[in-house]
Amino acid sequence: MKFSIISDAFQQMEATTKRLELTDILVKLIQEIPEDVIAKAIYLIQGKLRPNFEGVELGIAEKLVMRAMSKSSGIPLKKIEDDYNKGGDLGQTAENILQQKIQTTFASEVITLEKVYDTLFKISKLEGKGSQEMKMKYVSSMLNDATPQESKFILKILLGTLRLGIAENTVMDALAIAFTGKKENREIIENAYNVSSDLGKVAEVISTRGVEEIEKFQIKLFSPIRPMLADRIKSGEETVEKFQEKFAAEYKLDGERAQIHKQKDKIEIFSRSLEIITSYYPDIVEKISKLIISEDVILEAEVVAMNSNSGDFLPFQELMHRRRKYEIEEAVTKYPITVNFFDVLFSEGKNCMDMRYEERRELLEKIIKQDDFARLIPMSIIESKEQVLEVLENSINSGCEGLMLKHLDSTYRAGIRGSNWLKLKREYQNELGDSLDLVVVGAFFGKGRRTGKYGTLLLSTYNDEEDVFPSICKVGTGFTDESLDQLYQILSPKVTLKKNPRIVSEMEADVWFEPELVIEIVASEITQSPIHKTALDKIKEGTGLALRFPKFTGKIRTEKNSEDASTDEEVIALYKVQKKTENQE
Ligand code: ATP
Protein backbone atom coordinates (compact mmCIF):
# COMPACT_ATOMS: atom_id res chain seq x y z
CA MET A 1 0.00 0.00 0.00
CA LYS A 2 1.28 3.45 -0.93
CA PHE A 3 2.33 5.47 2.10
CA SER A 4 0.78 8.53 0.44
CA ILE A 5 -2.71 7.17 1.22
CA ILE A 6 -1.91 7.32 4.92
CA SER A 7 -0.08 10.62 4.78
CA ASP A 8 -2.95 12.28 2.83
CA ALA A 9 -5.34 11.12 5.55
CA PHE A 10 -2.98 12.43 8.26
CA GLN A 11 -2.87 15.78 6.47
CA GLN A 12 -6.67 15.99 6.55
CA MET A 13 -6.75 14.94 10.20
CA GLU A 14 -4.26 17.64 11.12
CA ALA A 15 -6.55 20.21 9.57
CA THR A 16 -9.63 19.29 11.59
CA THR A 17 -10.41 19.78 15.26
CA LYS A 18 -13.79 18.03 15.21
CA ARG A 19 -13.86 14.53 16.56
CA LEU A 20 -16.65 13.40 14.22
CA GLU A 21 -14.72 14.53 11.16
CA LEU A 22 -11.64 12.84 12.49
CA THR A 23 -13.54 9.59 12.84
CA ASP A 24 -14.91 9.92 9.27
CA ILE A 25 -11.45 10.38 7.81
CA LEU A 26 -10.19 7.44 9.81
CA VAL A 27 -13.07 5.22 8.68
CA LYS A 28 -12.36 6.00 5.01
CA LEU A 29 -8.67 5.33 5.56
CA ILE A 30 -9.28 2.00 7.30
CA GLN A 31 -11.54 0.91 4.46
CA GLU A 32 -8.67 1.41 2.02
CA ILE A 33 -6.08 -0.56 3.97
CA PRO A 34 -5.40 -4.12 2.76
CA GLU A 35 -5.78 -6.77 5.44
CA ASP A 36 -2.14 -7.84 5.40
CA VAL A 37 -0.93 -4.42 6.55
CA ILE A 38 -3.79 -3.26 8.73
CA ALA A 39 -2.06 -4.05 12.03
CA LYS A 40 1.00 -2.04 11.00
CA ALA A 41 -1.20 0.84 9.84
CA ILE A 42 -3.14 0.93 13.11
CA TYR A 43 0.08 1.15 15.13
CA LEU A 44 1.42 3.94 12.89
CA ILE A 45 -1.83 5.90 13.18
CA GLN A 46 -1.26 5.90 16.95
CA GLY A 47 2.35 6.96 16.44
CA LYS A 48 3.83 3.64 17.55
CA LEU A 49 5.19 0.41 16.12
CA ARG A 50 3.86 -2.23 18.48
CA PRO A 51 1.42 -2.35 21.41
CA ASN A 52 2.71 -0.47 24.48
CA PHE A 53 3.38 -3.58 26.52
CA GLU A 54 6.10 -4.71 24.13
CA GLY A 55 8.09 -1.60 24.95
CA VAL A 56 9.36 -0.91 21.41
CA GLU A 57 10.79 2.62 21.46
CA LEU A 58 12.13 4.61 18.54
CA GLY A 59 14.47 6.83 20.56
CA ILE A 60 16.15 9.03 17.98
CA ALA A 61 17.80 12.41 18.47
CA GLU A 62 16.60 15.52 16.64
CA LYS A 63 20.17 16.38 15.69
CA LEU A 64 20.59 13.09 13.88
CA VAL A 65 17.36 13.59 11.97
CA MET A 66 18.52 17.06 10.87
CA ARG A 67 21.77 15.58 9.61
CA ALA A 68 19.84 12.95 7.65
CA MET A 69 17.67 15.69 6.14
CA SER A 70 20.72 17.61 5.11
CA LYS A 71 22.28 14.52 3.59
CA SER A 72 19.29 13.54 1.50
CA SER A 73 18.44 17.07 0.32
CA GLY A 74 21.89 18.61 -0.06
CA ILE A 75 20.64 21.61 1.94
CA PRO A 76 23.16 22.89 4.55
CA LEU A 77 22.57 21.74 8.14
CA LYS A 78 22.64 25.33 9.37
CA LYS A 79 19.69 26.26 7.16
CA ILE A 80 17.70 23.33 8.47
CA GLU A 81 18.51 24.25 12.07
CA ASP A 82 17.41 27.86 11.49
CA ASP A 83 14.11 26.77 10.00
CA TYR A 84 13.56 24.38 12.92
CA ASN A 85 14.36 27.03 15.53
CA LYS A 86 11.82 29.33 13.93
CA GLY A 87 9.01 26.78 13.83
CA GLY A 88 9.87 24.29 16.57
CA ASP A 89 8.48 21.30 14.65
CA LEU A 90 10.96 19.13 12.82
CA GLY A 91 8.30 17.35 10.76
CA GLN A 92 7.11 20.68 9.43
CA THR A 93 10.70 21.77 8.78
CA ALA A 94 11.19 18.62 6.69
CA GLU A 95 8.17 19.48 4.57
CA ASN A 96 9.43 23.05 4.00
CA ILE A 97 13.01 22.03 3.28
CA LEU A 98 12.32 19.05 1.07
CA GLN A 99 9.91 21.12 -1.02
CA GLN A 100 12.99 22.92 -2.25
CA LYS A 101 14.75 19.67 -3.07
CA ILE A 102 11.97 18.20 -5.15
CA GLN A 103 12.50 20.67 -7.98
CA THR A 104 16.12 19.70 -8.36
CA THR A 105 15.99 15.91 -8.34
CA PHE A 106 14.23 13.26 -10.41
CA ALA A 107 11.11 11.60 -9.15
CA SER A 108 12.14 8.71 -6.95
CA GLU A 109 10.61 5.36 -6.07
CA VAL A 110 7.09 5.35 -4.59
CA ILE A 111 7.37 4.68 -0.86
CA THR A 112 5.04 2.09 0.66
CA LEU A 113 3.60 1.74 4.13
CA GLU A 114 5.43 -1.59 4.50
CA LYS A 115 8.76 0.05 3.67
CA VAL A 116 8.20 2.89 6.16
CA TYR A 117 7.07 0.53 8.91
CA ASP A 118 9.85 -1.99 8.37
CA THR A 119 12.53 0.71 8.26
CA LEU A 120 11.22 2.32 11.44
CA PHE A 121 11.18 -1.08 13.07
CA LYS A 122 14.81 -1.70 12.09
CA ILE A 123 15.74 1.69 13.54
CA SER A 124 14.07 0.76 16.84
CA LYS A 125 16.21 -2.37 17.11
CA LEU A 126 19.55 -0.63 16.55
CA GLU A 127 21.79 -0.07 19.52
CA GLY A 128 25.43 0.09 20.44
CA LYS A 129 28.44 0.93 18.32
CA GLY A 130 27.76 2.27 14.85
CA SER A 131 24.02 2.43 15.48
CA GLN A 132 23.85 6.23 15.04
CA GLU A 133 25.35 6.00 11.54
CA MET A 134 22.98 3.19 10.59
CA LYS A 135 19.99 5.14 11.91
CA MET A 136 21.03 8.10 9.82
CA LYS A 137 21.36 5.92 6.74
CA TYR A 138 17.87 4.51 7.21
CA VAL A 139 16.31 7.93 7.81
CA SER A 140 17.93 9.53 4.79
CA SER A 141 16.98 6.58 2.57
CA MET A 142 13.33 7.05 3.55
CA LEU A 143 13.56 10.79 2.96
CA ASN A 144 15.06 10.17 -0.49
CA ASP A 145 11.97 8.28 -1.59
CA ALA A 146 9.31 10.23 0.30
CA THR A 147 7.47 13.35 -0.87
CA PRO A 148 7.76 16.41 1.40
CA GLN A 149 4.38 15.68 2.99
CA GLU A 150 5.24 12.02 3.54
CA SER A 151 8.58 13.05 5.06
CA LYS A 152 6.78 15.30 7.50
CA PHE A 153 4.70 12.43 8.88
CA ILE A 154 7.51 9.86 8.83
CA LEU A 155 9.59 12.21 10.97
CA LYS A 156 6.72 12.93 13.31
CA ILE A 157 6.28 9.21 13.93
CA LEU A 158 10.01 8.81 14.32
CA LEU A 159 10.29 11.62 16.87
CA GLY A 160 7.11 10.72 18.73
CA THR A 161 5.42 14.02 17.85
CA LEU A 162 2.57 12.75 15.68
CA ARG A 163 -0.38 14.34 17.43
CA LEU A 164 -3.47 13.75 15.36
CA GLY A 165 -5.80 13.81 18.34
CA ILE A 166 -6.67 10.17 17.83
CA ALA A 167 -7.27 8.51 21.17
CA GLU A 168 -7.81 4.75 21.39
CA ASN A 169 -11.55 5.37 21.63
CA THR A 170 -11.58 7.09 18.24
CA VAL A 171 -9.73 4.18 16.63
CA MET A 172 -12.24 1.74 18.13
CA ASP A 173 -15.20 3.83 16.88
CA ALA A 174 -13.67 3.94 13.40
CA LEU A 175 -13.00 0.18 13.34
CA ALA A 176 -16.60 -0.50 14.39
CA ILE A 177 -18.00 1.74 11.64
CA ALA A 178 -15.57 0.51 8.96
CA PHE A 179 -16.16 -3.20 9.59
CA THR A 180 -19.71 -3.43 10.92
CA GLY A 181 -21.31 -0.23 9.66
CA LYS A 182 -22.32 0.73 13.22
CA LYS A 183 -20.51 2.69 15.90
CA GLU A 184 -22.61 0.88 18.52
CA ASN A 185 -20.62 -2.28 17.80
CA ARG A 186 -17.60 -0.69 19.36
CA GLU A 187 -18.31 -2.68 22.50
CA ILE A 188 -17.38 -5.91 20.73
CA ILE A 189 -14.10 -4.35 19.67
CA GLU A 190 -13.48 -2.88 23.09
CA ASN A 191 -14.00 -6.27 24.74
CA ALA A 192 -11.35 -7.78 22.49
CA TYR A 193 -9.03 -4.86 23.17
CA ASN A 194 -9.57 -5.10 26.93
CA VAL A 195 -8.29 -8.65 27.07
CA SER A 196 -5.45 -8.27 24.52
CA SER A 197 -4.30 -4.63 24.95
CA ASP A 198 -3.34 -4.77 21.27
CA LEU A 199 -5.47 -2.70 18.86
CA GLY A 200 -3.34 -3.69 15.83
CA LYS A 201 -4.07 -7.33 16.42
CA VAL A 202 -7.77 -6.67 17.01
CA ALA A 203 -7.94 -4.81 13.68
CA GLU A 204 -6.10 -7.59 11.88
CA VAL A 205 -8.39 -10.33 13.18
CA ILE A 206 -11.54 -8.38 12.38
CA SER A 207 -10.23 -7.60 8.91
CA THR A 208 -9.02 -11.09 8.01
CA ARG A 209 -11.53 -13.26 9.87
CA GLY A 210 -14.53 -11.06 10.62
CA VAL A 211 -16.39 -9.74 13.65
CA GLU A 212 -17.43 -13.20 14.85
CA GLU A 213 -13.81 -14.02 15.57
CA ILE A 214 -13.41 -10.87 17.60
CA GLU A 215 -16.23 -12.02 19.87
CA LYS A 216 -14.23 -15.16 20.58
CA PHE A 217 -11.13 -13.22 21.60
CA GLN A 218 -9.49 -15.08 24.43
CA ILE A 219 -7.21 -14.09 27.22
CA LYS A 220 -3.66 -15.13 26.45
CA LEU A 221 -0.89 -15.57 28.96
CA PHE A 222 1.77 -12.86 28.64
CA SER A 223 -0.63 -10.43 26.88
CA PRO A 224 -1.72 -8.02 29.60
CA ILE A 225 -5.38 -7.41 30.40
CA ARG A 226 -6.57 -3.83 30.82
CA PRO A 227 -7.22 -3.35 34.55
CA MET A 228 -10.64 -2.96 36.13
CA LEU A 229 -10.88 0.40 37.91
CA ALA A 230 -12.97 1.80 40.74
CA ASP A 231 -15.37 4.72 41.15
CA ARG A 232 -14.76 7.17 43.96
CA ILE A 233 -17.02 7.25 46.93
CA LYS A 234 -17.14 9.68 49.85
CA SER A 235 -18.64 7.72 52.72
CA GLY A 236 -19.66 4.34 54.02
CA GLU A 237 -23.25 5.52 53.84
CA GLU A 238 -22.97 6.02 50.09
CA THR A 239 -21.62 2.48 49.72
CA VAL A 240 -24.52 0.98 51.62
CA GLU A 241 -26.94 2.96 49.44
CA LYS A 242 -25.24 1.83 46.22
CA PHE A 243 -24.86 -1.85 47.02
CA GLN A 244 -28.05 -2.40 49.06
CA GLU A 245 -26.70 -5.71 50.36
CA LYS A 246 -23.61 -7.30 51.85
CA PHE A 247 -20.33 -6.38 50.20
CA ALA A 248 -16.62 -7.00 50.51
CA ALA A 249 -14.30 -4.46 52.11
CA GLU A 250 -10.63 -4.88 51.22
CA TYR A 251 -7.75 -2.74 52.43
CA LYS A 252 -6.58 -0.31 49.75
CA LEU A 253 -2.82 -0.60 49.84
CA ASP A 254 -0.60 2.20 48.66
CA GLY A 255 1.80 0.53 46.28
CA GLU A 256 2.17 -0.40 42.63
CA ARG A 257 -0.43 -2.49 40.86
CA ALA A 258 1.12 -5.59 39.34
CA GLN A 259 -0.49 -8.01 36.91
CA ILE A 260 1.50 -11.19 37.28
CA HIS A 261 1.43 -13.77 34.47
CA LYS A 262 2.91 -17.17 35.24
CA GLN A 263 3.25 -20.30 33.14
CA LYS A 264 5.20 -22.99 34.94
CA ASP A 265 8.34 -21.09 36.03
CA LYS A 266 8.09 -18.31 33.49
CA ILE A 267 6.95 -15.02 35.05
CA GLU A 268 6.12 -11.65 33.52
CA ILE A 269 4.87 -8.62 35.46
CA PHE A 270 2.88 -5.77 33.92
CA SER A 271 2.24 -2.34 35.45
CA ARG A 272 -1.10 -0.54 35.68
CA SER A 273 -0.36 1.05 32.30
CA LEU A 274 0.58 -2.39 30.94
CA GLU A 275 4.29 -1.93 30.59
CA ILE A 276 6.62 -4.79 31.46
CA ILE A 277 8.14 -4.19 34.91
CA THR A 278 9.52 -7.68 35.53
CA SER A 279 13.14 -6.50 35.74
CA TYR A 280 12.41 -4.24 38.72
CA TYR A 281 11.20 -7.17 40.79
CA PRO A 282 13.68 -10.07 40.55
CA ASP A 283 12.56 -11.13 44.03
CA ILE A 284 9.01 -11.73 42.78
CA VAL A 285 10.34 -13.76 39.86
CA GLU A 286 12.51 -15.79 42.20
CA LYS A 287 10.02 -16.50 44.94
CA ILE A 288 6.55 -16.45 43.52
CA SER A 289 6.41 -19.72 41.56
CA LYS A 290 6.76 -21.73 44.76
CA LEU A 291 3.94 -19.79 46.38
CA ILE A 292 1.37 -20.22 43.64
CA ILE A 293 -0.39 -23.53 43.37
CA SER A 294 -1.42 -23.34 39.73
CA GLU A 295 0.49 -24.15 36.55
CA ASP A 296 -0.63 -21.11 34.62
CA VAL A 297 -2.25 -18.06 36.13
CA ILE A 298 -2.88 -14.35 35.76
CA LEU A 299 -3.08 -12.66 39.15
CA GLU A 300 -3.42 -9.10 40.34
CA ALA A 301 -1.57 -7.79 43.33
CA GLU A 302 -0.47 -4.58 44.95
CA VAL A 303 3.29 -4.54 45.47
CA VAL A 304 4.13 -2.56 48.59
CA ALA A 305 7.43 -1.47 50.08
CA MET A 306 7.86 -2.44 53.71
CA ASN A 307 10.01 -1.71 56.68
CA SER A 308 12.00 -4.89 57.21
CA ASN A 309 12.35 -4.32 60.96
CA SER A 310 8.80 -3.42 61.92
CA GLY A 311 7.01 -5.10 59.00
CA ASP A 312 4.98 -1.88 58.47
CA PHE A 313 3.87 -0.79 55.01
CA LEU A 314 5.83 2.12 53.57
CA PRO A 315 4.46 4.77 51.18
CA PHE A 316 4.42 4.27 47.43
CA GLN A 317 7.49 6.50 46.79
CA GLU A 318 9.75 3.92 48.43
CA LEU A 319 9.16 1.67 45.43
CA MET A 320 10.90 4.22 43.24
CA HIS A 321 14.23 2.86 44.50
CA ARG A 322 13.43 -0.18 42.39
CA ARG A 323 13.32 1.83 39.17
CA ARG A 324 16.93 1.15 38.36
CA LYS A 325 18.59 -0.55 35.50
CA TYR A 326 21.73 -1.37 37.44
CA GLU A 327 22.37 -2.31 41.04
CA ILE A 328 18.91 -3.75 41.24
CA GLU A 329 20.18 -6.54 43.52
CA GLU A 330 21.22 -3.93 46.06
CA ALA A 331 17.80 -2.24 45.86
CA VAL A 332 16.12 -5.61 46.42
CA THR A 333 17.90 -6.07 49.76
CA LYS A 334 17.71 -2.46 50.87
CA TYR A 335 14.07 -1.89 49.93
CA PRO A 336 12.13 -5.09 50.54
CA ILE A 337 8.57 -5.56 49.34
CA THR A 338 5.52 -7.68 49.91
CA VAL A 339 3.17 -8.89 47.20
CA ASN A 340 -0.46 -8.52 48.21
CA PHE A 341 -2.87 -10.41 45.97
CA PHE A 342 -6.43 -9.27 45.38
CA ASP A 343 -7.67 -10.98 42.21
CA VAL A 344 -7.32 -13.93 39.86
CA LEU A 345 -8.20 -13.52 36.18
CA PHE A 346 -7.03 -16.82 34.72
CA SER A 347 -6.08 -20.16 36.17
CA GLU A 348 -5.34 -23.65 34.83
CA GLY A 349 -6.31 -22.73 31.27
CA LYS A 350 -9.59 -21.16 32.37
CA ASN A 351 -10.74 -17.56 32.09
CA CYS A 352 -11.95 -16.51 35.56
CA MET A 353 -13.15 -13.02 34.65
CA ASP A 354 -16.80 -14.12 34.40
CA MET A 355 -16.77 -15.66 37.86
CA ARG A 356 -18.40 -13.73 40.72
CA TYR A 357 -16.15 -11.79 43.09
CA GLU A 358 -16.73 -14.27 45.92
CA GLU A 359 -15.80 -17.24 43.76
CA ARG A 360 -12.64 -15.53 42.52
CA ARG A 361 -11.62 -14.67 46.07
CA GLU A 362 -12.21 -18.27 47.16
CA LEU A 363 -10.06 -19.52 44.29
CA LEU A 364 -7.37 -16.98 45.16
CA GLU A 365 -7.29 -18.27 48.72
CA LYS A 366 -6.70 -21.78 47.38
CA ILE A 367 -4.03 -20.76 44.88
CA ILE A 368 -1.77 -18.65 47.11
CA LYS A 369 0.38 -20.22 49.78
CA GLN A 370 0.74 -17.19 52.03
CA ASP A 371 3.96 -16.27 53.79
CA ASP A 372 5.77 -13.05 54.77
CA PHE A 373 6.41 -12.19 51.13
CA ALA A 374 3.12 -13.12 49.48
CA ARG A 375 -0.19 -12.42 51.12
CA LEU A 376 -3.82 -11.90 50.36
CA ILE A 377 -5.15 -8.40 50.90
CA PRO A 378 -7.25 -8.45 54.09
CA MET A 379 -10.95 -8.66 53.31
CA SER A 380 -14.14 -8.74 55.34
CA ILE A 381 -17.75 -9.09 54.27
CA ILE A 382 -19.86 -6.32 55.79
CA GLU A 383 -23.16 -4.51 55.31
CA SER A 384 -23.46 -1.37 57.42
CA LYS A 385 -21.90 2.09 57.39
CA GLU A 386 -20.66 1.55 60.95
CA GLN A 387 -18.77 -1.53 59.80
CA VAL A 388 -17.27 0.44 56.90
CA LEU A 389 -15.96 3.02 59.35
CA GLU A 390 -14.51 0.35 61.59
CA VAL A 391 -12.63 -1.41 58.77
CA LEU A 392 -11.53 1.95 57.36
CA GLU A 393 -10.05 2.84 60.73
CA ASN A 394 -8.19 -0.48 60.90
CA SER A 395 -6.87 -0.12 57.37
CA ILE A 396 -5.56 3.41 58.00
CA ASN A 397 -3.94 2.24 61.24
CA SER A 398 -2.03 -0.40 59.28
CA GLY A 399 -0.67 2.24 56.90
CA CYS A 400 -3.19 1.78 54.05
CA GLU A 401 -4.85 4.50 52.00
CA GLY A 402 -8.41 3.44 52.66
CA LEU A 403 -10.75 0.76 51.39
CA MET A 404 -11.79 -0.90 48.16
CA LEU A 405 -15.43 -1.91 48.43
CA LYS A 406 -16.49 -4.62 46.01
CA HIS A 407 -19.86 -6.02 45.02
CA LEU A 408 -20.00 -9.72 45.84
CA ASP A 409 -21.64 -10.60 42.51
CA SER A 410 -19.36 -8.51 40.34
CA THR A 411 -17.45 -10.08 37.46
CA TYR A 412 -14.03 -8.72 36.46
CA ARG A 413 -14.74 -6.04 33.86
CA ALA A 414 -11.44 -5.38 32.12
CA GLY A 415 -10.71 -1.78 31.18
CA ILE A 416 -13.85 -0.48 32.88
CA ARG A 417 -14.17 2.07 35.68
CA GLY A 418 -17.53 1.18 37.18
CA SER A 419 -19.59 1.09 40.33
CA ASN A 420 -18.95 -2.58 41.19
CA TRP A 421 -15.69 -1.49 42.73
CA LEU A 422 -15.68 1.63 44.90
CA LYS A 423 -12.73 3.30 46.53
CA LEU A 424 -12.97 5.12 49.81
CA LYS A 425 -9.85 7.01 50.76
CA ARG A 426 -9.13 8.72 54.02
CA GLU A 427 -8.75 12.12 52.46
CA TYR A 428 -12.11 11.78 50.72
CA GLN A 429 -13.64 12.67 54.01
CA ASN A 430 -12.28 16.18 54.15
CA GLU A 431 -12.19 19.38 52.12
CA LEU A 432 -12.18 18.74 48.35
CA GLY A 433 -12.76 15.11 49.17
CA ASP A 434 -10.24 13.65 46.77
CA SER A 435 -6.76 13.76 45.42
CA LEU A 436 -6.22 14.42 41.74
CA ASP A 437 -3.54 13.06 39.45
CA LEU A 438 -2.32 15.96 37.32
CA VAL A 439 0.15 16.35 34.45
CA VAL A 440 3.17 18.62 34.94
CA VAL A 441 3.25 20.85 31.85
CA GLY A 442 5.43 23.79 32.87
CA ALA A 443 7.44 25.34 35.70
CA PHE A 444 8.60 28.60 37.22
CA PHE A 445 12.08 28.89 38.70
CA GLY A 446 12.36 29.10 42.47
CA LYS A 447 13.88 31.69 44.75
CA GLY A 448 15.90 31.40 47.98
CA ARG A 449 16.55 27.75 48.82
CA ARG A 450 14.80 26.78 45.63
CA THR A 451 17.07 28.75 43.29
CA GLY A 452 18.08 26.65 40.30
CA LYS A 453 15.18 24.26 40.84
CA TYR A 454 11.58 24.40 39.74
CA GLY A 455 9.90 26.20 42.65
CA THR A 456 6.39 26.13 41.26
CA LEU A 457 4.84 23.72 38.76
CA LEU A 458 2.05 24.35 36.29
CA LEU A 459 -0.40 21.46 36.18
CA SER A 460 -3.04 20.23 33.77
CA THR A 461 -5.89 17.76 33.64
CA TYR A 462 -6.50 15.51 30.61
CA ASN A 463 -9.37 16.41 28.30
CA ASP A 464 -10.00 13.08 26.61
CA GLU A 465 -12.57 14.42 24.14
CA GLU A 466 -10.03 16.70 22.51
CA ASP A 467 -6.89 14.84 23.58
CA VAL A 468 -5.35 17.97 25.16
CA PHE A 469 -3.99 19.05 28.56
CA PRO A 470 -5.77 22.17 29.88
CA SER A 471 -4.13 23.91 32.86
CA ILE A 472 -5.86 23.74 36.25
CA CYS A 473 -3.44 25.29 38.77
CA LYS A 474 0.05 26.24 39.83
CA VAL A 475 1.44 24.37 42.82
CA GLY A 476 4.28 25.46 45.09
CA THR A 477 3.52 23.72 48.40
CA GLY A 478 3.98 20.21 49.69
CA PHE A 479 7.54 19.90 48.37
CA THR A 480 10.51 18.81 50.45
CA ASP A 481 14.10 19.59 49.41
CA GLU A 482 14.40 15.96 48.39
CA SER A 483 11.27 15.92 46.26
CA LEU A 484 12.29 19.20 44.57
CA ASP A 485 15.61 17.61 43.61
CA GLN A 486 13.93 14.47 42.39
CA LEU A 487 11.39 16.41 40.32
CA TYR A 488 14.15 18.52 38.81
CA GLN A 489 16.01 15.42 37.73
CA ILE A 490 12.93 13.84 36.18
CA LEU A 491 11.62 17.01 34.56
CA SER A 492 14.71 18.73 33.16
CA PRO A 493 15.15 16.19 30.29
CA LYS A 494 11.52 16.81 29.34
CA VAL A 495 12.00 20.54 28.67
CA THR A 496 10.85 21.57 25.19
CA LEU A 497 11.80 24.59 23.11
CA LYS A 498 8.21 25.55 22.59
CA LYS A 499 4.98 24.82 24.39
CA ASN A 500 3.60 21.48 23.15
CA PRO A 501 0.40 22.20 21.14
CA ARG A 502 -1.58 19.80 23.33
CA ILE A 503 -1.03 22.05 26.37
CA VAL A 504 -3.85 24.56 26.71
CA SER A 505 -2.79 27.44 28.94
CA GLU A 506 -2.62 31.20 28.95
CA MET A 507 0.20 31.26 31.49
CA GLU A 508 3.75 32.15 30.56
CA ALA A 509 5.80 29.46 32.25
CA ASP A 510 9.59 29.84 32.55
CA VAL A 511 9.96 26.37 31.00
CA TRP A 512 7.58 24.00 29.23
CA PHE A 513 7.72 20.22 29.44
CA GLU A 514 6.53 17.35 27.26
CA PRO A 515 3.23 16.55 29.04
CA GLU A 516 4.32 13.19 30.48
CA LEU A 517 4.81 13.27 34.23
CA VAL A 518 1.83 12.75 36.54
CA ILE A 519 1.85 13.82 40.21
CA GLU A 520 -0.75 13.66 42.96
CA ILE A 521 -2.34 16.81 44.34
CA VAL A 522 -4.84 17.60 47.07
CA ALA A 523 -6.67 20.90 47.33
CA SER A 524 -9.22 22.61 49.47
CA GLU A 525 -11.70 23.58 46.81
CA ILE A 526 -12.50 23.82 43.12
CA THR A 527 -13.28 27.34 41.94
CA GLN A 528 -14.33 28.96 38.67
CA SER A 529 -11.38 30.58 36.95
CA PRO A 530 -10.91 33.15 34.19
CA ILE A 531 -7.32 31.91 33.69
CA HIS A 532 -7.29 28.13 33.81
CA LYS A 533 -8.67 26.00 31.01
CA THR A 534 -9.93 22.79 32.61
CA ALA A 535 -13.64 22.36 31.80
CA LEU A 536 -13.60 25.61 29.84
CA ASP A 537 -17.15 26.75 28.96
CA LYS A 538 -18.61 23.67 30.64
CA ILE A 539 -19.90 25.37 33.79
CA LYS A 540 -19.96 28.92 32.49
CA GLU A 541 -19.10 30.49 29.12
CA GLY A 542 -15.53 31.79 28.99
CA THR A 543 -14.64 30.30 32.39
CA GLY A 544 -12.66 27.26 33.43
CA LEU A 545 -12.13 25.44 36.71
CA ALA A 546 -9.09 25.76 39.00
CA LEU A 547 -7.88 24.31 42.30
CA ARG A 548 -7.70 26.43 45.43
CA PHE A 549 -4.75 25.83 47.81
CA PRO A 550 -3.32 22.91 45.88
CA LYS A 551 -0.65 20.87 47.60
CA PHE A 552 1.70 18.15 46.32
CA THR A 553 1.13 14.93 48.30
CA GLY A 554 4.67 13.66 47.65
CA LYS A 555 3.49 11.04 45.18
CA ILE A 556 5.00 10.94 41.72
CA ARG A 557 2.71 8.65 39.77
CA THR A 558 5.27 7.02 37.48
CA GLU A 559 2.91 4.15 36.77
CA LYS A 560 0.45 6.50 35.07
CA ASN A 561 0.63 7.88 31.54
CA SER A 562 -0.50 11.45 31.04
CA GLU A 563 -3.67 10.10 29.42
CA ASP A 564 -4.44 8.36 32.75
CA ALA A 565 -4.45 11.68 34.62
CA SER A 566 -7.65 13.07 36.15
CA THR A 567 -9.98 14.20 33.38
CA ASP A 568 -12.05 17.36 32.96
CA GLU A 569 -15.17 15.26 33.60
CA GLU A 570 -13.82 14.05 36.94
CA VAL A 571 -13.11 17.63 38.01
CA ILE A 572 -16.60 18.71 36.91
CA ALA A 573 -18.12 15.84 38.91
CA LEU A 574 -16.16 16.85 42.04
CA TYR A 575 -17.17 20.48 41.50
CA LYS A 576 -20.84 19.52 41.33
CA VAL A 577 -20.62 17.42 44.52
CA GLN A 578 -18.94 20.35 46.25
CA LYS A 579 -21.71 22.73 45.11
CA LYS A 580 -24.37 20.32 46.31
CA THR A 581 -22.71 20.04 49.74
CA GLU A 582 -22.37 23.83 49.97
CA ASN A 583 -26.07 24.24 49.23
CA GLN A 584 -26.97 21.73 51.92
CA GLU A 585 -24.88 23.51 54.54
P1 ATP B 1 -5.80 5.69 42.57
O1 ATP B 1 -5.28 7.05 42.28
O2 ATP B 1 -6.84 5.69 43.61
O3 ATP B 1 -4.74 4.66 42.81
P2 ATP B 1 -6.21 4.58 39.99
O4 ATP B 1 -6.77 5.41 38.90
O5 ATP B 1 -4.80 4.18 39.92
O6 ATP B 1 -6.56 5.33 41.30
P3 ATP B 1 -8.39 3.08 40.81
O7 ATP B 1 -9.12 1.98 40.19
O8 ATP B 1 -9.11 4.34 40.85
O9 ATP B 1 -7.02 3.25 40.09
O10 ATP B 1 -7.95 2.64 42.26
C1 ATP B 1 -7.57 1.33 42.42
C2 ATP B 1 -6.09 1.20 42.58
O11 ATP B 1 -5.81 0.91 43.94
C3 ATP B 1 -5.62 0.01 41.81
O12 ATP B 1 -5.10 0.41 40.57
C4 ATP B 1 -4.58 -0.66 42.69
O13 ATP B 1 -3.29 -0.23 42.29
C5 ATP B 1 -4.83 -0.11 44.07
N1 ATP B 1 -5.33 -1.09 45.05
C6 ATP B 1 -4.91 -1.18 46.33
N2 ATP B 1 -5.57 -2.12 47.00
C7 ATP B 1 -6.45 -2.67 46.16
C8 ATP B 1 -7.43 -3.68 46.30
N3 ATP B 1 -7.66 -4.30 47.45
N4 ATP B 1 -8.16 -3.98 45.19
C9 ATP B 1 -7.97 -3.35 44.03
N5 ATP B 1 -7.05 -2.37 43.85
C10 ATP B 1 -6.30 -2.03 44.90
Boltz pocket constraint, residues with backbone or C-beta under 6 A from the ligand:
constraints:
  - pocket:
      binder: B
      contacts: [[A, 228], [A, 229], [A, 230], [A, 231], [A, 250], [A, 251], [A, 252], [A, 253], [A, 254], [A, 255], [A, 256], [A, 257], [A, 272], [A, 301], [A, 302], [A, 342], [A, 377], [A, 404], [A, 423], [A, 437], [A, 564]]
      max_distance: 6.0
